[in-house]
Amino acid sequence: MLLNDDFLLSTEMAKKLFHNHAQAMPIIDFHCHLNPQEIYEDRRFASITEVWLAGDHYKWRLMRANGVDERLITGDGDDFDKFYAWAGTIEKALGNPLYVWTHLELRRFFNITEVLSRETARDIYDRANALLATPAFSRRSLIRGSSVKIICTTDDPADDLKYHKLLKSEESFKVLPAFRPDKAMNVRDASFAEYIARLSTAAGVAITTFGDITDALRRRIDYFHSLGGRLSDHALDVVVYAEATPAELDAIVATALGSAAGNQALTEHQVAQYRTAVLKALMRAYHAKNWTMQLHLHALRNVNTPMLTKLGPDTGYDSINDRSIAEPLARLFDSMEIEDAIPRTMLYSLNPNDYLPLVTLMGGYQKDTVQKFQLGSAWWHNDTRSGMRQQLSTFAEESLLSNFVGMLTDSRSFLSYPRHEYFRRVLCELVGEWSELGEVPDDELVLGQMIEDICFNNADTYFGL
């Protein structure tokens, strides 16, 4: 039977670990892309098409692979026609995690156990929409019903965090800001000067020098901290390291801000110098505030120029990069270790070939606290059963998996929380196999505590939220 109570739980120990320990643990979603304004306004969704397909580039990629016209993906097609196209795509998606996620969401939120297909699409569409029209399916109700205790959104340093302030009155769960300073680091972007003007206004700092930029960022870190923020997140993508003098950094900033196209005149070396210096300044600030820094590495973004022009970023045209990251990261961490200024750090890579280099590198800087460095959960294209098992196994074999802070959604969808169930089943499956093979004790009490810690307790302690 599809997704029965014991799916993925291949041993008796795995079943005990999931049903007795993992299943009921609450959720800390410490990295996601939910919109705090949407959470605050708490509107209901017009249809399952809106909640499922609007903004979900995971699904868009599969629909394109199934020959669906773009009008029914990101265009102005009818809501049911889009849903029907997704149903036709899911028929072909056996073996893809989206097949499991789709049917988990139907079961957990809508109590719909039928397999989605073109034949069942109309009935499922109507039943789901009837439920979505009720108060129990507002955005906040969906969060509450998923046992979510804390959500960390992804927020720009220049954001006013208005809706985080308004959400302070929500008693069932916390919504906290997480600091995402990519625009301040991307000195080559055409909108860099415009962004720095926004940052200047938000921080109350006139920006003309490199020191002004870092001062403004530190002030915004203080502001985020005052509203409960304790994490940063960087789409670092390409890792570079290049030292620079204060005079060189001021000259780079002057060039970037001096004219509309000034930043295009910067050399690759100058860009590397600027990005390195900003990241080091931020690491000092994170360390001083006892924050956790998340580095997302090796995404190769916007590989299709015509579709980038037509649809913009985050529309399903990103892939995995395979450049070298070990040496520049080692130089970065070593330079900051000399200052004793490395914050708690989580390293995610979109390229699973990086797992061993990353987990062995982070072993060279562990100190001060439990698992100061973590290998982040299997991310994006690796958010699969095999990808999760690879990340978990690598972490276990080269560090201390029992200290792992576990799963996050990294999602824009309010229906994404069954992904935690999927992760927990994979985790219990793996640990149950270890027990069956005699690699770990056949002791539910010991293993169950490990599972509960990874599912919730470690994140609760580690991030200090």
C-alpha positions, 0 to 999 in steps of 0.5 A: 500500500502506498505510504502505509504507516511503516513506509521506509521503516524496513526493520523492527527497530526503525518502526519503534524509533519512528512511532515511539520517538520521532513521529510526535516530536515538534518542529523547529524550521530554522531555515525557510522562505515563508513570507512573514506578511503572509503568515501575519495576514493569515489568509486562506488559499484560493485553491490547491493550485495556489498553495501547491504550484505558485512559486514551487520551482521544484514542481515546475522543473518536473512539469517542464520535463513532462512537456507541460506548456509554460502557460500551465506552469508560471503563466495565466492558465486556469487553476484546474488546468494547472492542477491537472497538468501536475497530476499528469506529471506526478503519474510519471514521477515514481521514484522522485521525492515529489511523488512521496511529498505530494501524497504525504501532503494529501494525506496529512493535511486533507485526509485524501488517500487516493493516488493523484492522477489525471483520472482522480484529479477533479475529485481531489481538486474539489475536495481539497478546495472545499477544505482550503475554504475553511478556517482550519486551512488558513496559513497560521492554522496550517503551521499550528496543525503541523506542530511547528514551534519556531519558524526562521524566515529569510530576511534582508538586512534592509528589511524593516521586519514590520511583520515580525513585530506584529507576529509577536502576539502569536502564541502558538509559534514564534516567527523569527528573522534570519539575516540574509546579506547576499545583496550587500555582498554581491558587489557586481550586481547591477542594483548594488548601488541602489541596494546600498542606498536602501541599507544606508537608510535602514541603518541610519548610516551615510555609506561612502566607504567600506567601513560604512558598509560593515558599520551599517550591517552590524547595526542591522544585526543588532536590530535583528537580534533585538527581534529574536534573530539568532541565525544568518544565512548566505547563498555563498554559491562560489567560495573565494578568498582574497586579502585586501588592505583598507585602502583597496577596499575603499577604492573598490567601494568608490568604484562600485558606487561611483556610477551606474555601471561602476561595479562592472569595471571591477576585476574578479580579484577585486570582487573576491577581495570585497566579498572576503572582507564583508564575510569576515566582518560579518563573522566577527559580528556573528561571533560577538552575538553568539549567532549561527552562520549558515553557508549554502554552497555550490548552487549554479544559478540561472543557467538559462538566460532567455528564461531568466529574462522572461521569468526572473530568478528562482524559477527552476533554472538552477543546478549544481556547481563543481568548483573547488571549495576546500582551499578557499574555505580553509583559508577563510576559517584559518584567518578567522581562527587566528582572531578567535572569531569563528561563529557557530557554522553550518555548511550546506553544499548542493554538490554531495561530492563536497560532503567529505571535504566539508566534514573533514575541514570542519573537524579542524575547527571544532571547539568551545561548544557542542558541534560548533561546525555542522554539516547541514542537511541534504539540501535542494537537489539532494533532498531525497532518500538517497541524498539524506542517507548520504549526508547522514552517513557522512556526518556519522562517519566523520563527526558526531551525528547525535549532535546534528540539528536535523531537518529544515524545509528551505521552502516557500510552501505552507504545506511543506512540513511533511518533509520533516516526516520523510526525513525522520523516516529516512533517519529511523530507517538508517539507524534501524539498519545499523542496529540490525547489523550490530553496528550500534546497540539494539537498545531503543532507549539509547537510540530513541534519545538520539532520534528525539535529539536530532528531530528537535532537541538539538536545534532547540539547544543549539540555536538558542531561539 
